[in-house]
Amino acid sequence: MMKQTFLTICLIVYALPSWGENLKKAIDEFFPKQEKVYGVKIIGTEKTPLKNIKKAAKILNQWLDNNNDGKPDNELVIKALIKNNAILVMGKTEDDLEDSFENLIYALDKANINIDNFESALVGLISDEPNIAYLEETLHLVTQVGYANAYPEVFGEFKGSKISKAMDVARGGYFETVPKTYPKSSWYHYYDKSCDYACMITEYFYWSLSSLLGAQINRYEEISEEWELNTPNKMLKDKLVMGLLKDEKYQIPNKLPLF
């Protein structure tokens, strides 16, 4: 739901091409506060409160170990997150993160590393945003870098995957770009033109799972312009995505993380 831009964001989810020594030094310099959750890094600027980084780590841990047995529920998802170098990046304010990224870009340019390679999965959140935003952005990391790569034919963020077909039904048809209006039959109608088709799938996965787990029960007035199936009972209408979310072989979380 957060607008996807690059230098105006304060929590970013993205996949890096590789961890070269120059890249590691640059990131360590400008994002010195770091945590790891099953090998997945969370990094923050110097000004980012450590408590916020630990809060994000706690939420991410519960998405990955939803049954709380001390190990990840789905090893394929963990492997995909690590293979694609998934990172959660946090900043105290927009200006804080913008300044840090400008310095990081300069450092990477000196190391002949192309910053354009980093922009495939960017989403944003200021570090002191409310709890619901932490749920959203950490889940985005898990789905768009983890599930989408672990099960591309099912959760891949492209036309033809099973979740894309479910989303097309929810939107009332296939729309590569945001339409002027959505059909009356739709229950998912996102009008942010900065969000491409892959981004729409990311948001659809979030809305579906979070609604099924009860996170949106009291938010209908706030979110209905974008998403209408805000309760577990209403989610029964979306049979296609329910079939995916309930399929035990994917080990999709079945309860919300606790704060």
The 8 nearest C-alpha neighbors of each residue, nearest first, counted from 0:
[[1, 2, 202, 135, 189, 3, 191, 122],
 [2, 0, 123, 3, 122, 124, 132, 136],
 [1, 3, 4, 0, 123, 122, 193, 191],
 [4, 2, 122, 121, 1, 123, 193, 5],
 [5, 3, 7, 2, 6, 8, 121, 122],
 [6, 4, 7, 8, 3, 121, 118, 122],
 [5, 7, 97, 8, 4, 100, 96, 93],
 [6, 8, 93, 5, 4, 97, 9, 94],
 [9, 7, 123, 93, 6, 10, 124, 5],
 [8, 10, 125, 90, 124, 93, 123, 89],
 [11, 9, 89, 124, 123, 88, 125, 8],
 [12, 10, 88, 122, 123, 121, 87, 13],
 [11, 13, 87, 121, 122, 140, 86, 120],
 [12, 14, 120, 121, 86, 85, 11, 117],
 [13, 15, 85, 84, 83, 117, 86, 120],
 [14, 16, 84, 117, 17, 83, 13, 85],
 [15, 17, 14, 83, 116, 84, 18, 117],
 [18, 16, 15, 19, 84, 83, 22, 82],
 [19, 17, 22, 23, 20, 16, 15, 84],
 [20, 18, 22, 21, 17, 23, 24, 16],
 [19, 21, 23, 22, 24, 18, 25, 17],
 [22, 20, 24, 23, 19, 25, 110, 107],
 [21, 23, 19, 25, 20, 24, 18, 26],
 [22, 24, 20, 26, 21, 25, 27, 18],
 [25, 23, 27, 21, 22, 26, 28, 20],
 [26, 24, 22, 28, 23, 27, 106, 103],
 [25, 27, 23, 28, 29, 30, 24, 22],
 [28, 26, 31, 24, 30, 25, 29, 23],
 [29, 27, 25, 26, 30, 31, 24, 103],
 [28, 30, 26, 27, 99, 31, 44, 103],
 [31, 29, 44, 43, 27, 26, 42, 32],
 [30, 32, 27, 28, 29, 45, 44, 33],
 [33, 31, 43, 42, 30, 44, 45, 49],
 [32, 34, 42, 41, 31, 43, 40, 35],
 [33, 35, 41, 40, 42, 36, 56, 32],
 [36, 34, 40, 39, 38, 41, 37, 33],
 [35, 37, 39, 38, 60, 56, 40, 34],
 [38, 36, 39, 35, 77, 71, 60, 70],
 [37, 39, 36, 35, 40, 81, 77, 80],
 [40, 38, 36, 35, 37, 85, 81, 86],
 [41, 39, 35, 86, 34, 42, 38, 87],
 [42, 40, 87, 34, 33, 86, 88, 35],
 [41, 43, 33, 88, 32, 30, 89, 87],
 [44, 42, 89, 30, 32, 88, 90, 47],
 [43, 45, 30, 47, 90, 46, 31, 29],
 [44, 46, 47, 31, 30, 32, 43, 29],
 [47, 45, 44, 91, 48, 90, 95, 43],
 [46, 48, 91, 90, 44, 45, 43, 49],
 [49, 47, 50, 51, 46, 52, 91, 45],
 [48, 50, 52, 51, 53, 47, 32, 43],
 [49, 51, 53, 48, 52, 54, 47, 55],
 [52, 50, 54, 49, 53, 48, 55, 126],
 [51, 53, 49, 55, 54, 50, 56, 48],
 [54, 52, 56, 50, 51, 55, 57, 49],
 [53, 55, 51, 57, 52, 56, 50, 58],
 [54, 56, 52, 58, 53, 57, 59, 51],
 [57, 55, 53, 59, 54, 58, 60, 52],
 [56, 58, 54, 60, 55, 59, 53, 61],
 [59, 57, 55, 61, 60, 56, 256, 54],
 [60, 58, 56, 62, 61, 57, 137, 55],
 [59, 61, 57, 63, 58, 62, 64, 56],
 [62, 60, 64, 65, 58, 256, 63, 59],
 [61, 63, 59, 65, 60, 64, 252, 58],
 [62, 64, 60, 61, 71, 65, 72, 59],
 [65, 63, 71, 61, 72, 67, 66, 62],
 [64, 66, 61, 62, 67, 252, 63, 72],
 [65, 67, 64, 68, 72, 61, 252, 69],
 [68, 66, 64, 65, 69, 61, 70, 71],
 [69, 67, 66, 70, 64, 65, 71, 72],
 [68, 70, 67, 64, 71, 66, 72, 65],
 [69, 71, 68, 64, 72, 67, 63, 37],
 [72, 70, 64, 63, 73, 74, 69, 77],
 [71, 73, 64, 63, 250, 70, 74, 65],
 [74, 72, 75, 76, 71, 250, 77, 249],
 [75, 73, 77, 76, 78, 71, 72, 79],
 [74, 76, 78, 77, 73, 149, 79, 145],
 [75, 77, 145, 79, 74, 78, 73, 149],
 [78, 76, 74, 80, 79, 75, 81, 73],
 [77, 79, 75, 81, 76, 80, 82, 74],
 [80, 78, 76, 82, 145, 77, 81, 149],
 [81, 79, 145, 77, 85, 83, 78, 82],
 [80, 82, 84, 78, 83, 79, 85, 77],
 [83, 81, 79, 84, 80, 78, 85, 77],
 [82, 84, 80, 81, 85, 14, 79, 15],
 [85, 83, 81, 15, 14, 82, 80, 86],
 [84, 86, 14, 80, 83, 13, 81, 39],
 [87, 85, 40, 41, 13, 12, 88, 39],
 [86, 88, 41, 12, 11, 42, 40, 89],
 [89, 87, 11, 42, 10, 43, 41, 86],
 [90, 88, 10, 43, 9, 42, 126, 11],
 [89, 91, 9, 96, 47, 44, 92, 43],
 [90, 92, 47, 126, 46, 95, 125, 9],
 [93, 91, 95, 94, 90, 125, 9, 96],
 [92, 94, 96, 9, 95, 7, 8, 97],
 [95, 93, 97, 92, 96, 98, 7, 91],
 [96, 94, 92, 98, 93, 97, 91, 90],
 [95, 97, 90, 99, 93, 98, 94, 9],
 [96, 98, 94, 6, 100, 99, 95, 93],
 [97, 99, 101, 95, 96, 100, 94, 102],
 [100, 98, 96, 102, 97, 101, 29, 103],
 [101, 99, 103, 97, 102, 98, 104, 96],
 [100, 102, 104, 98, 103, 99, 97, 105],
 [101, 103, 105, 99, 100, 104, 106, 98],
 [102, 104, 100, 106, 105, 101, 99, 107],
 [105, 103, 107, 101, 106, 102, 100, 108],
 [104, 106, 102, 108, 103, 107, 101, 109],
 [107, 105, 103, 109, 108, 104, 25, 102],
 [108, 106, 110, 112, 104, 109, 105, 103],
 [107, 109, 111, 105, 110, 106, 112, 104],
 [108, 110, 106, 107, 111, 105, 112, 104],
 [109, 111, 107, 108, 112, 21, 106, 22],
 [112, 110, 108, 109, 107, 113, 106, 21],
 [113, 111, 107, 110, 108, 114, 109, 22],
 [114, 112, 115, 116, 111, 108, 107, 117],
 [113, 115, 116, 117, 112, 104, 107, 118],
 [116, 114, 117, 113, 118, 119, 112, 104],
 [115, 117, 114, 118, 113, 16, 15, 119],
 [118, 116, 115, 15, 114, 119, 14, 13],
 [117, 119, 115, 120, 116, 121, 13, 114],
 [118, 120, 117, 121, 13, 14, 116, 115],
 [121, 119, 13, 118, 12, 14, 122, 143],
 [120, 122, 12, 13, 11, 118, 3, 119],
 [123, 121, 11, 3, 12, 1, 120, 10],
 [122, 124, 10, 8, 11, 9, 1, 3],
 [123, 125, 10, 9, 8, 126, 128, 1],
 [124, 126, 9, 128, 127, 92, 10, 91],
 [127, 125, 91, 128, 90, 124, 89, 51],
 [126, 128, 125, 129, 51, 91, 124, 92],
 [127, 129, 125, 126, 132, 130, 124, 133],
 [130, 128, 131, 132, 127, 133, 126, 125],
 [131, 129, 133, 132, 134, 128, 258, 135],
 [130, 132, 134, 133, 129, 135, 214, 128],
 [131, 133, 135, 134, 130, 129, 136, 128],
 [134, 132, 130, 135, 136, 131, 137, 55],
 [135, 133, 131, 132, 137, 136, 138, 130],
 [136, 134, 132, 138, 133, 137, 139, 131],
 [135, 137, 139, 138, 133, 134, 132, 140],
 [138, 136, 140, 139, 59, 134, 135, 133],
 [137, 139, 141, 135, 140, 136, 134, 142],
 [140, 138, 136, 142, 137, 141, 143, 135],
 [139, 141, 137, 138, 142, 144, 143, 12],
 [140, 142, 145, 138, 139, 144, 143, 146],
 [143, 141, 146, 145, 139, 140, 144, 147],
 [142, 144, 147, 140, 139, 145, 141, 201],
 [143, 145, 140, 142, 80, 141, 147, 148],
 [146, 144, 76, 80, 141, 79, 142, 148],
 [147, 145, 142, 149, 148, 76, 150, 154],
 [146, 148, 155, 154, 151, 143, 150, 145],
 [149, 147, 151, 146, 150, 145, 79, 144],
 [148, 150, 146, 76, 79, 147, 75, 145],
 [151, 149, 153, 148, 147, 154, 152, 146],
 [152, 150, 155, 147, 148, 154, 153, 149],
 [153, 151, 160, 150, 155, 154, 161, 159],
 [152, 154, 161, 160, 151, 150, 155, 162],
 [155, 153, 147, 151, 162, 150, 146, 152],
 [156, 154, 151, 147, 160, 157, 152, 153],
 [157, 155, 197, 200, 147, 154, 163, 158],
 [156, 158, 155, 197, 160, 159, 163, 196],
 [159, 157, 163, 160, 156, 164, 196, 155],
 [158, 160, 163, 157, 164, 161, 152, 162],
 [161, 159, 152, 153, 163, 162, 155, 158],
 [162, 160, 153, 164, 163, 159, 165, 154],
 [161, 163, 165, 164, 154, 160, 153, 166],
 [164, 162, 166, 160, 165, 161, 158, 167],
 [165, 163, 167, 161, 162, 166, 159, 160],
 [164, 166, 162, 239, 168, 163, 167, 240],
 [165, 167, 169, 163, 168, 164, 170, 162],
 [168, 166, 172, 173, 170, 164, 169, 165],
 [167, 169, 171, 165, 166, 170, 172, 164],
 [168, 170, 166, 185, 187, 167, 171, 186],
 [171, 169, 185, 187, 167, 168, 172, 188],
 [170, 172, 185, 168, 182, 169, 184, 167],
 [173, 171, 167, 170, 168, 174, 169, 182],
 [172, 174, 167, 175, 171, 170, 168, 164],
 [175, 173, 176, 172, 177, 178, 167, 196],
 [174, 176, 196, 173, 177, 195, 178, 158],
 [175, 177, 174, 178, 195, 196, 192, 194],
 [176, 178, 192, 190, 174, 179, 175, 191],
 [179, 177, 180, 176, 181, 174, 190, 175],
 [178, 180, 177, 181, 190, 176, 182, 192],
 [181, 179, 178, 182, 177, 188, 190, 183],
 [180, 182, 188, 178, 183, 185, 171, 170],
 [183, 181, 184, 171, 185, 180, 170, 172],
 [182, 184, 185, 181, 171, 186, 180, 170],
 [183, 185, 182, 171, 186, 170, 169, 181],
 [186, 184, 171, 170, 169, 183, 182, 187],
 [185, 187, 227, 169, 226, 170, 188, 184],
 [188, 186, 226, 170, 169, 185, 225, 189],
 [189, 187, 225, 170, 181, 186, 190, 226],
 [188, 190, 225, 191, 187, 177, 199, 226],
 [191, 189, 192, 177, 188, 178, 225, 179],
 [190, 192, 193, 194, 189, 177, 2, 195],
 [193, 191, 194, 177, 190, 195, 176, 189],
 [192, 194, 191, 195, 3, 2, 4, 190],
 [195, 193, 198, 192, 191, 199, 196, 3],
 [196, 194, 198, 197, 199, 176, 193, 192],
 [195, 197, 199, 198, 175, 176, 200, 194],
 [198, 196, 156, 200, 199, 195, 157, 201],
 [197, 199, 201, 195, 194, 200, 196, 202],
 [200, 198, 196, 202, 197, 201, 203, 195],
 [199, 201, 203, 197, 198, 202, 156, 204],
 [202, 200, 198, 204, 199, 203, 143, 139],
 [201, 203, 205, 199, 200, 204, 206, 198],
 [202, 204, 200, 206, 205, 201, 207, 199],
 [205, 203, 207, 201, 202, 206, 208, 200],
 [206, 204, 202, 203, 208, 207, 209, 201],
 [205, 207, 203, 209, 204, 208, 210, 202],
 [208, 206, 204, 210, 205, 209, 203, 211],
 [207, 209, 211, 210, 205, 206, 204, 212],
 [208, 210, 212, 214, 206, 211, 207, 205],
 [211, 209, 229, 213, 215, 230, 212, 207],
 [210, 212, 231, 208, 209, 213, 207, 234],
 [213, 211, 209, 210, 254, 214, 255, 208],
 [212, 214, 210, 211, 216, 215, 230, 209],
 [213, 215, 209, 210, 216, 212, 255, 211],
 [214, 216, 229, 218, 210, 213, 217, 230],
 [215, 217, 230, 213, 229, 218, 214, 219],
 [218, 216, 215, 219, 214, 229, 220, 230],
 [217, 219, 215, 221, 220, 216, 222, 229],
 [220, 218, 223, 222, 221, 217, 229, 216],
 [221, 219, 218, 223, 222, 224, 217, 227],
 [220, 222, 218, 219, 223, 224, 217, 225],
 [221, 223, 219, 224, 225, 226, 220, 218],
 [224, 222, 226, 227, 225, 219, 220, 221],
 [223, 225, 222, 226, 188, 227, 221, 189],
 [224, 226, 188, 189, 223, 222, 187, 227],
 [225, 227, 223, 187, 222, 186, 224, 228],
 [226, 228, 223, 186, 229, 187, 225, 219],
 [229, 227, 233, 234, 230, 226, 186, 210],
 [228, 230, 210, 215, 216, 227, 219, 233],
 [231, 229, 216, 233, 210, 232, 228, 213],
 [232, 230, 211, 234, 233, 210, 213, 212],
 [231, 233, 234, 230, 235, 211, 236, 228],
 [234, 232, 228, 230, 235, 231, 236, 229],
 [233, 235, 231, 236, 232, 228, 237, 211],
 [234, 236, 233, 237, 232, 238, 241, 231],
 [237, 235, 234, 238, 233, 228, 232, 241],
 [238, 236, 235, 234, 239, 240, 241, 169],
 [239, 237, 241, 240, 236, 235, 242, 234],
 [240, 238, 165, 242, 241, 237, 243, 162],
 [239, 241, 243, 242, 165, 238, 237, 244],
 [242, 240, 238, 244, 243, 239, 245, 237],
 [241, 243, 240, 239, 245, 244, 246, 238],
 [244, 242, 240, 246, 241, 245, 239, 162],
 [243, 245, 241, 246, 242, 240, 251, 208],
 [244, 246, 242, 243, 241, 247, 251, 253],
 [247, 245, 243, 248, 244, 249, 242, 250],
 [248, 246, 250, 249, 245, 251, 244, 243],
 [247, 249, 250, 246, 251, 245, 73, 243],
 [248, 250, 247, 251, 246, 73, 244, 243],
 [251, 249, 247, 248, 73, 72, 252, 246],
 [250, 252, 249, 244, 253, 247, 245, 246],
 [253, 251, 65, 254, 62, 250, 255, 63],
 [254, 252, 251, 212, 255, 65, 245, 250],
 [255, 253, 212, 252, 256, 65, 66, 213],
 [254, 256, 212, 257, 253, 214, 252, 209],
 [257, 255, 61, 58, 62, 254, 258, 65],
 [256, 258, 255, 58, 61, 57, 254, 134],
 [257, 256, 58, 54, 57, 130, 255, 55]]
